[in-house]
Amino acid sequence: MTEYAPRKLSRNETHDLSMIIKDRTKVLRAHAEEQATACLADFETKMATVYTFDQDEVWKKATEEAQRVVSESQKTIAKRCKELGIPATFAPSVSASWQGRGENMMAQRRSELRRVAKASIDAMTKAAITKIEKQALDLRTQVVGMGLLSPDAKLFLESLAPVDETMRALDFGEIERRLEREQQARLADRRRLYGGD
């Protein structure tokens, strides 16, 4: 059986394919950014949700039981206060209330959560865009390679270094050590400046 070498692409074909790859890359980048916006909106919706005690039967039953126990306890406390001669206006009390939100009811905590969410979404978006760009580059390189006729041009294309992953995860231990070294250097500078040891 005869094997056929892959057909060379004409200059027009390589140009057209390159333009399609470029357009597709734009659309994929826009989609990644749209997804990032949707992720952030979903996070904000979840963080802003306030749950009511009566929207779930189990919650409702537990809340009503808690209120019944608190009411009984308050009667006991009031009775004891009366026996001790504590005026009702000064008497201690016990209460229970439904909190419709968790720790995200505090503005500071919402701010922290929002900052972390945005950083995570930004990192995912950048990773997606990098992947899209790398795939587009690989495809354009293949298209150009299929259109090259001279052996020298093919050799040059093959000699180009591949695009590798250059980022690595942050090492918090190394960051702490770097900060410690910077702090020690500043302290040493101050000592030299002010004549300390």
C-alpha positions in Angstrom: 0.0 0.0 0.0 1.4 3.4 -1.0 1.8 6.1 1.7 1.1 9.6 0.7 3.0 12.5 2.1 0.7 15.2 3.6 -0.2 17.7 1.0 1.4 21.1 1.2 -0.9 24.0 1.8 -0.9 26.9 -0.5 -0.2 30.4 0.7 -3.9 31.3 0.5 -4.8 28.3 2.5 -2.3 29.0 5.3 -3.4 32.6 5.4 -7.1 31.6 5.6 -6.5 29.0 8.3 -4.4 31.5 10.3 -7.2 34.0 10.1 -9.7 31.4 11.3 -7.4 30.4 14.2 -7.0 34.1 15.1 -10.7 34.7 15.1 -11.4 31.5 17.1 -8.8 32.6 19.7 -10.6 36.0 20.1 -13.9 34.2 20.7 -12.4 31.7 23.2 -10.8 34.6 25.1 -14.1 36.5 25.2 -15.8 33.3 26.4 -13.2 32.8 29.2 -13.8 36.5 30.3 -17.5 36.0 30.2 -17.2 32.8 32.3 -15.1 34.8 34.8 -17.8 37.4 35.1 -20.5 34.7 35.5 -18.4 33.0 38.3 -18.0 36.3 40.2 -21.8 37.1 39.8 -22.6 33.6 41.1 -20.3 34.1 44.1 -21.8 37.5 44.9 -25.3 36.0 44.7 -24.4 33.1 47.1 -22.7 35.5 49.5 -25.7 37.9 49.5 -28.2 35.1 50.1 -30.2 35.5 53.4 -31.9 32.3 54.5 -35.2 32.5 56.5 -36.0 30.0 59.2 -39.2 29.0 57.6 -38.0 28.2 54.1 -37.0 24.7 55.3 -39.2 22.5 57.4 -36.3 21.2 59.5 -35.0 24.7 60.2 -38.5 25.9 61.1 -39.1 23.0 63.5 -35.7 23.5 65.2 -36.2 27.3 65.5 -39.7 26.9 67.0 -38.3 24.3 69.5 -35.4 26.7 70.4 -37.9 29.5 71.0 -40.0 27.3 73.2 -37.0 26.3 75.3 -35.8 30.0 75.5 -39.3 31.1 76.6 -39.4 28.4 79.4 -35.8 29.4 80.5 -36.7 33.1 80.5 -39.7 32.4 82.8 -37.3 30.5 85.2 -34.8 33.3 85.2 -37.5 36.0 85.8 -38.9 34.0 88.7 -35.5 33.7 90.3 -34.8 37.4 89.8 -38.0 38.2 91.6 -36.9 35.9 94.5 -33.6 37.7 94.6 -35.2 41.1 94.6 -33.7 42.2 91.2 -36.0 44.7 89.5 -37.3 43.5 86.1 -35.6 46.4 84.3 -32.2 45.2 85.7 -32.8 41.5 85.4 -30.7 39.3 83.1 -32.3 37.5 80.2 -31.7 34.8 77.7 -32.6 34.9 74.0 -32.2 33.1 70.8 -32.5 34.5 67.3 -32.3 33.2 63.8 -29.2 34.4 61.9 -30.1 34.3 58.2 -26.4 34.4 57.2 -23.2 32.9 58.4 -19.9 34.7 58.8 -20.6 36.6 55.6 -23.0 38.9 57.5 -20.0 40.9 58.6 -18.8 43.5 56.0 -15.1 42.8 56.8 -15.6 39.0 56.2 -17.5 39.7 52.9 -14.6 41.9 51.8 -12.1 39.2 52.5 -14.2 36.5 50.8 -14.7 38.8 47.8 -10.9 39.5 47.5 -10.1 35.8 47.6 -12.8 34.9 45.1 -11.6 37.6 42.7 -8.0 36.5 42.9 -9.1 32.9 42.3 -11.2 33.8 39.3 -8.5 36.0 37.9 -6.0 33.2 38.2 -8.4 30.7 36.5 -9.1 33.2 33.7 -5.4 33.9 33.1 -4.7 30.1 33.0 -7.6 29.6 30.5 -6.4 32.5 28.3 -2.8 31.2 28.4 -4.0 27.7 27.4 -6.1 29.2 24.5 -3.1 31.3 23.3 -0.7 28.3 23.5 -3.2 26.1 21.5 -3.6 28.9 19.0 0.2 29.3 18.6 0.6 25.5 18.2 -2.1 25.4 15.5 -0.6 28.4 13.7 2.8 26.8 13.8 1.4 23.6 12.3 -0.4 25.5 9.6 2.8 27.5 8.7 4.8 24.2 8.8 2.4 22.7 6.3 3.0 25.6 3.9 6.8 25.7 4.1 8.6 24.4 1.0 12.2 24.9 1.7 14.2 22.5 4.0 15.9 25.5 5.6 12.6 27.1 6.6 11.4 23.7 8.0 14.6 23.3 10.0 14.2 26.8 11.4 10.6 26.2 12.5 11.6 22.9 14.2 14.5 24.6 16.0 12.2 27.1 17.8 12.1 26.4 21.5 8.7 25.1 22.7 6.6 27.2 24.9 6.7 25.6 28.4 5.0 26.2 31.6 7.1 28.8 33.4 5.0 29.6 36.5 4.9 27.4 39.6 2.8 27.5 42.7 3.7 29.9 45.4 5.9 28.5 48.2 4.6 30.3 51.3 7.6 29.1 53.3 9.9 30.7 50.7 7.9 33.9 50.8 8.1 34.0 54.6 11.9 33.4 54.4 12.3 36.2 51.9 10.3 38.6 54.0 12.4 37.6 57.0 15.6 38.2 55.1 14.3 41.6 53.9 13.4 42.5 57.5 16.8 41.5 58.8 18.5 43.6 56.0 16.4 46.7 57.0 17.3 46.2 60.7 21.0 45.9 59.8 20.7 49.1 57.7 19.1 50.9 60.6 21.8 49.7 63.0 24.6 50.9 60.7 22.8 54.2 60.2 22.2 54.9 63.9 25.4 53.3 65.2 23.8 50.3 66.8 25.4 46.9 67.1 
